[in-house]
Amino acid sequence: MNQEQHDQYADSEDIDNNIQNSSKLSTKAVDSGDIDNNIYNSSKLSTEAVDSFCPFSDSDNISPTTEHHENSTASLSPTEEYDSGDDETTADIPENNQEVEALSHQVSRHFWNNNFSAPVGQTLAKGATVLDVGCGAGAWLFNMAETYSKSNFIGVDLLPEPGSQIPTNVSFVQGNILEGLPFPDNNFDFVTQRFLSIGFSDNEWRTRVIDELVRVTKPGGWIELMECDIELVNGGNETKRIIVALQHYLRSKEVNDKLAQELHEYLAANGNLQQIERETRDIESGGTTIIAQQARNDYGNFLMSVRDGLADSMKMSVNHYNALWEVIHNEMKRLNTRRPIHRVYAQKKEL
């Protein structure tokens, strides 16, 4: 392993040590809306099917945020197994935004075994300026700031939610990329953005988001984006049905449901970037390890972020939608459903 790789790769023990840290997932839910009734007919889960998989009825409180104390991860390592006691009951999806983001960050680090893919390790070690767009509570920032103490990290979000203990080399700024990032041109050595694929329309990605990320990056600096596919691999019947409904719903909102797979093309279209690279991993969600459990909960958190709009478009009650998530959770666990995750990075051309 060369020095650059050594700088990037995280110690796997950190995931165990930090699995209880907190932060917020920065995925933005799209607005609610109707889709064609044909999608409802092809995606709807019947009440009988829900009842056959899930111990709850529509009249019960079946929110996946319900606590199951037997699934606590306080003293378990990522590869250690947990005992849920009931295969048909999901684990927690924490309501605390900081905890959600921290757990999501640990899952990502586990499958990538690092925090970034762009060749910026040596630059960060010497001291660099880094911008994280859509930073949430700053789980990625805090982890990076500890590793690269000579670099300065800035997080920007619509509503940043940092914890009370912020490293001295981390700061937060409120901002909206669609209205222009509050920074001058050519300002950062490394600019990152993650999990915002459905937060913008296809037109916004093409005409505003990428251009703004490039604008604030220094010539010779790097941009890195990370997004997950909407479509899962080896999903069960109900998983496939909700994906079909979700894809049509997103398209009705002019959101590109294939964006994660096409990000390299968006970067290439900018014209000011070079050395565009793409890497892909699969987030595995089968089995009973802590990481698999959190991967499933991560996907559940994503489904909850679009619940109001998607449930409405499927003409489904919130309780029925929650029950559907219970079914999907069990399918993912049983079938080891995988969620492809992509990193795309590129260097800004010198002036």
C-alpha positions as CSV (number, residue, x, y, z in Angstrom):
1,M,0.0,0.0,0.0
2,N,1.5,3.4,-1.0
3,Q,1.5,6.5,1.2
4,E,-1.6,8.0,-0.5
5,Q,-3.6,4.9,0.1
6,H,-2.4,4.7,3.7
7,D,-3.5,8.2,4.3
8,Q,-7.0,7.5,3.0
9,Y,-7.7,4.1,4.5
10,A,-9.5,4.0,7.9
11,D,-8.7,1.7,10.7
12,S,-11.7,-0.7,10.8
13,E,-11.6,-0.5,14.6
14,D,-12.8,3.2,14.3
15,I,-16.1,2.0,13.1
16,D,-16.6,0.0,16.3
17,N,-15.4,2.9,18.4
18,N,-17.6,5.5,16.7
19,I,-20.7,3.5,16.0
20,Q,-22.6,5.3,18.7
21,N,-21.6,8.9,17.5
22,S,-24.3,11.2,16.2
23,S,-25.1,13.2,13.1
24,K,-27.8,13.8,10.4
25,L,-28.3,12.2,7.0
26,S,-28.5,15.0,4.4
27,T,-30.8,13.4,1.9
28,K,-33.6,15.8,1.1
29,A,-37.1,14.5,0.6
30,V,-38.9,15.5,-2.6
31,D,-42.3,17.2,-2.5
32,S,-45.4,15.1,-2.4
33,G,-47.4,14.5,-5.5
34,D,-49.6,12.1,-7.5
35,I,-48.4,9.7,-10.1
36,D,-50.3,7.7,-12.6
37,N,-52.8,5.3,-11.1
38,N,-51.1,2.5,-13.1
39,I,-48.1,2.8,-10.8
40,Y,-50.4,2.5,-7.8
41,N,-51.9,-0.7,-9.2
42,S,-48.5,-2.2,-9.9
43,S,-46.9,-1.1,-6.6
44,K,-49.6,-1.5,-4.0
45,L,-49.1,-4.0,-1.3
46,S,-52.3,-5.6,-0.3
47,T,-53.4,-5.5,3.4
48,E,-53.4,-9.3,3.4
49,A,-49.8,-9.4,2.2
50,V,-48.7,-6.9,4.9
51,D,-50.5,-8.9,7.6
52,S,-48.9,-12.1,6.5
53,F,-45.4,-10.6,6.9
54,C,-45.8,-8.2,9.8
55,P,-47.2,-8.6,13.3
56,F,-48.8,-5.2,13.2
57,S,-52.2,-4.1,11.9
58,D,-53.1,-0.8,10.3
59,S,-54.6,0.3,13.6
60,D,-51.3,-0.2,15.5
61,N,-48.4,2.1,15.9
62,I,-45.9,0.5,13.6
63,S,-43.4,3.3,13.0
64,P,-39.9,1.9,12.4
65,T,-38.6,4.4,14.9
66,T,-40.1,2.3,17.7
67,E,-37.3,1.3,20.0
68,H,-36.2,-2.3,20.3
69,H,-33.7,-2.4,23.2
70,E,-32.5,-5.9,22.5
71,N,-30.9,-4.5,19.3
72,S,-28.7,-2.0,21.0
73,T,-25.3,-1.7,19.3
74,A,-23.5,-0.1,22.3
75,S,-21.0,-2.9,22.8
76,L,-20.9,-4.7,19.5
77,S,-18.4,-4.6,16.7
78,P,-19.5,-4.1,13.0
79,T,-18.9,-7.8,12.2
80,E,-20.5,-9.1,15.4
81,E,-23.9,-10.6,15.3
82,Y,-26.9,-9.3,17.2
83,D,-29.9,-11.2,18.5
84,S,-33.1,-9.5,17.5
85,G,-35.2,-12.2,19.1
86,D,-37.8,-12.0,16.3
87,D,-36.9,-12.2,12.6
88,E,-40.0,-10.3,11.6
89,T,-39.3,-7.2,13.7
90,T,-37.0,-4.4,12.4
91,A,-34.3,-2.7,14.4
92,D,-34.5,0.9,15.4
93,I,-34.3,3.8,12.9
94,P,-33.2,6.5,15.3
95,E,-35.3,9.7,15.4
96,N,-32.2,11.7,16.5
97,N,-30.8,13.3,13.3
98,Q,-27.2,13.3,14.6
99,E,-27.3,9.6,15.5
100,V,-28.8,8.7,12.1
101,E,-26.0,10.5,10.2
102,A,-23.3,9.0,12.4
103,L,-24.5,5.5,11.9
104,S,-24.9,6.1,8.1
105,H,-21.4,7.4,8.0
106,Q,-20.0,4.3,9.7
107,V,-21.8,2.0,7.2
108,S,-20.3,4.0,4.3
109,R,-16.8,3.8,5.8
110,H,-17.1,0.1,6.4
111,F,-17.8,-0.7,2.7
112,W,-15.4,1.8,1.3
113,N,-12.8,1.4,4.1
114,N,-12.1,5.1,3.7
115,N,-13.6,8.5,3.8
116,F,-12.8,9.6,0.2
117,S,-11.4,8.3,-3.1
118,A,-9.9,11.4,-4.7
119,P,-6.0,11.5,-4.6
120,V,-5.9,14.3,-1.9
121,G,-4.4,12.4,1.0
122,Q,-1.0,14.1,0.9
123,T,-2.6,17.5,0.3
124,L,-4.8,17.1,3.4
125,A,-1.9,15.9,5.5
126,K,0.1,19.1,4.7
127,G,-2.9,21.3,5.3
128,A,-5.8,22.1,2.9
129,T,-9.2,23.9,2.9
130,V,-12.1,21.5,2.5
131,L,-15.8,22.1,1.9
132,D,-18.6,19.6,2.6
133,V,-21.8,20.6,0.9
134,G,-25.0,19.2,2.5
135,C,-22.9,18.5,5.7
136,G,-25.8,17.9,8.1
137,A,-24.5,17.5,11.6
138,G,-20.9,17.0,10.4
139,A,-20.1,13.3,10.9
140,W,-17.8,13.2,7.9
141,L,-16.2,16.5,8.8
142,F,-15.5,15.5,12.4
143,N,-14.0,12.2,11.3
144,M,-11.8,14.0,8.7
145,A,-10.8,16.8,11.0
146,E,-9.4,14.3,13.6
147,T,-7.4,12.5,10.9
148,Y,-6.1,15.7,9.2
149,S,-5.5,18.2,11.9
150,K,-3.6,20.6,9.7
151,S,-6.5,21.1,7.3
152,N,-9.5,23.3,7.8
153,F,-13.0,21.9,7.2
154,I,-16.2,23.9,6.4
155,G,-19.6,22.4,6.3
156,V,-22.5,24.1,4.5
157,D,-26.2,23.1,4.7
158,L,-29.6,24.7,4.6
159,L,-29.8,24.0,8.4
160,P,-26.5,22.8,9.8
161,E,-27.0,20.8,13.0
162,P,-23.6,20.4,14.6
163,G,-23.2,18.9,18.0
164,S,-21.9,20.7,21.0
165,Q,-18.3,19.6,20.7
166,I,-16.9,20.9,17.4
167,P,-13.2,20.4,16.6
168,T,-11.2,23.6,16.3
169,N,-10.5,23.0,12.6
170,V,-14.2,22.6,11.7
171,S,-16.8,25.4,11.1
172,F,-20.4,25.5,9.8
173,V,-22.1,27.9,7.5
174,Q,-25.7,28.2,6.4
175,G,-26.3,28.3,2.7
176,N,-28.2,27.0,-0.3
177,I,-26.2,25.8,-3.3
178,L,-29.1,26.7,-5.7
179,E,-28.8,30.3,-4.5
180,G,-25.0,30.3,-4.7
181,L,-22.5,29.0,-2.1
182,P,-21.4,31.8,0.2
183,F,-17.7,31.5,-0.9
184,P,-15.5,33.2,-3.5
185,D,-14.3,31.6,-6.7
186,N,-11.4,29.2,-6.5
187,N,-11.4,28.8,-2.7
188,F,-11.2,25.1,-1.8
189,D,-8.6,22.4,-2.3
190,F,-11.3,19.6,-1.9
191,V,-15.1,19.9,-2.3
192,T,-17.4,17.0,-1.4
193,Q,-21.1,16.4,-1.6
194,R,-23.0,13.2,-0.7
195,F,-26.5,11.7,-0.7
196,L,-28.3,14.6,-2.4
197,S,-29.3,12.8,-5.6
198,I,-33.1,13.3,-5.1
199,G,-32.6,16.7,-3.5
200,F,-32.4,18.5,-6.9
201,S,-34.2,18.2,-10.2
202,D,-32.2,16.9,-13.2
203,N,-32.1,20.5,-14.6
204,E,-30.8,21.9,-11.3
205,W,-28.0,19.3,-11.3
206,R,-27.1,20.1,-14.9
207,T,-27.3,23.9,-14.8
208,R,-26.5,24.9,-11.2
209,V,-25.3,22.2,-8.7
210,I,-22.2,20.9,-10.6
211,D,-21.3,24.4,-11.8
212,E,-21.4,25.8,-8.3
213,L,-19.2,23.0,-6.9
214,V,-16.7,23.7,-9.7
215,R,-16.8,27.5,-9.1
216,V,-15.6,27.3,-5.5
217,T,-12.9,24.7,-6.2
218,K,-9.3,25.9,-6.7
219,P,-7.7,25.1,-10.1
220,G,-5.9,21.8,-9.5
221,G,-8.3,21.0,-6.6
222,W,-10.6,18.1,-6.5
223,I,-14.4,17.5,-6.4
224,E,-15.9,14.3,-5.1
225,L,-19.6,13.2,-5.2
226,M,-21.1,10.1,-3.6
227,E,-24.6,8.8,-4.3
228,C,-26.5,5.5,-4.0
229,D,-28.6,3.9,-6.7
230,I,-32.4,4.0,-6.4
231,E,-32.7,0.5,-7.7
232,L,-31.4,-2.3,-5.5
233,V,-29.8,-5.6,-6.4
234,N,-31.4,-8.9,-5.4
235,G,-34.5,-7.3,-3.9
236,G,-37.6,-9.2,-2.9
237,N,-41.0,-8.8,-4.5
238,E,-42.2,-5.9,-2.3
239,T,-38.8,-4.2,-2.5
240,K,-39.1,-4.3,-6.3
241,R,-42.6,-2.9,-6.2
242,I,-41.8,0.1,-4.1
243,I,-38.7,0.8,-6.3
244,V,-41.0,0.9,-9.4
245,A,-43.3,3.3,-7.6
246,L,-40.4,5.4,-6.3
247,Q,-38.9,5.7,-9.8
248,H,-42.1,6.9,-11.4
249,Y,-42.7,9.3,-8.5
250,L,-39.2,10.8,-8.8
251,R,-39.6,11.1,-12.6
252,S,-42.9,13.0,-12.0
253,K,-40.9,15.5,-10.0
254,E,-38.3,15.8,-12.8
255,V,-35.7,14.0,-10.7
256,N,-33.3,11.7,-12.4
257,D,-33.6,8.3,-10.7
258,K,-30.5,7.1,-12.6
259,L,-28.3,10.0,-11.5
260,A,-25.9,8.0,-9.3
261,Q,-24.9,5.9,-12.3
262,E,-24.6,9.0,-14.6
263,L,-22.7,11.4,-12.3
264,H,-19.5,11.1,-14.3
265,E,-21.3,12.3,-17.4
266,Y,-22.6,15.3,-15.5
267,L,-19.0,16.2,-14.5
268,A,-17.7,15.7,-18.0
269,A,-20.4,18.0,-19.4
270,N,-19.0,20.9,-17.2
271,G,-15.9,21.4,-19.4
272,N,-13.7,22.6,-16.5
273,L,-12.8,19.2,-15.1
274,Q,-10.3,16.5,-16.0
275,Q,-9.2,13.1,-14.7
276,I,-12.8,12.1,-14.1
277,E,-13.0,8.7,-12.3
278,R,-15.8,6.6,-10.9
279,E,-15.7,3.8,-8.2
280,T,-18.6,1.6,-7.1
281,R,-19.2,-0.6,-4.1
282,D,-22.2,-2.6,-2.9
283,I,-23.7,-2.0,0.5
284,E,-24.8,-5.5,1.6
285,S,-27.7,-5.7,3.9
286,G,-28.2,-9.4,4.6
287,G,-27.5,-11.3,7.7
288,T,-27.3,-10.3,11.4
289,T,-24.1,-8.2,11.7
290,I,-24.4,-4.7,13.2
291,I,-23.3,-3.2,9.8
292,A,-25.9,-5.1,7.9
293,Q,-28.5,-4.1,10.4
294,Q,-27.5,-0.4,10.1
295,A,-27.5,-0.7,6.3
296,R,-31.1,-1.9,6.3
297,N,-32.0,0.9,8.7
298,D,-30.2,3.4,6.4
299,Y,-32.5,2.3,3.6
300,G,-35.5,2.6,5.9
301,N,-34.4,6.1,6.8
302,F,-34.3,6.9,3.1
303,L,-37.8,5.5,2.6
304,M,-39.1,7.5,5.5
305,S,-37.6,10.7,4.0
306,V,-40.0,10.3,1.0
307,R,-42.8,8.7,2.9
308,D,-45.4,11.6,2.7
309,G,-45.1,12.1,-1.0
310,L,-44.7,8.4,-2.0
311,A,-47.4,7.1,0.3
312,D,-49.8,9.7,-1.1
313,S,-48.8,8.8,-4.7
314,M,-49.4,5.1,-4.0
315,K,-52.7,6.0,-2.3
316,M,-51.5,4.3,0.8
317,S,-51.9,5.3,4.5
318,V,-48.9,6.2,6.5
319,N,-49.5,3.1,8.7
320,H,-49.7,0.9,5.7
321,Y,-46.5,2.4,4.3
322,N,-44.7,1.8,7.6
323,A,-45.9,-1.8,7.5
324,L,-44.5,-2.1,4.0
325,W,-41.1,-1.0,5.3
326,E,-41.3,-3.9,7.8
327,V,-41.8,-6.3,4.9
328,I,-38.9,-4.8,2.9
329,H,-36.6,-4.9,5.9
330,N,-37.2,-8.7,6.3
331,E,-36.7,-9.2,2.5
332,M,-33.4,-7.4,2.6
333,K,-32.2,-9.3,5.6
334,R,-33.2,-12.7,4.1
335,L,-32.0,-12.1,0.5
336,N,-28.9,-10.0,1.2
337,T,-30.2,-7.2,-0.9
338,R,-27.4,-4.9,-2.1
339,R,-27.5,-1.2,-2.7
340,P,-24.8,0.1,-5.2
341,I,-23.0,3.2,-4.1
342,H,-20.9,5.3,-6.4
343,R,-18.1,7.8,-5.9
344,V,-17.2,10.1,-8.8
345,Y,-14.3,12.5,-8.5
346,A,-12.5,14.9,-10.8
347,Q,-9.8,17.6,-10.8
348,K,-10.5,21.2,-11.8
349,K,-8.4,22.3,-14.7
350,E,-5.6,24.8,-14.2
351,L,-6.4,28.3,-15.4
